[in-house]
């Protein structure tokens, strides 16, 4: 006797969690690049990086968390 087991993966939830994680990682990279640009005094790059950070939604966490 063989039985079939049907399995339908719900990948939509995984993608949402993954995209949030990737967005957070990208945000951290941009913030790090912003800190370097500010340290070097590169105003043009600072403005561009700030705009990109705002496009990603900014940092919703408190610093150091």
Secondary structure, 3 states (H helix, E strand, C coil): CCCCCCCCCCHHHHHHHHHHHHHHHHHHHHHHHHHHHHHHCCHHHHHHHHHHHHHCCCCCCCCCC
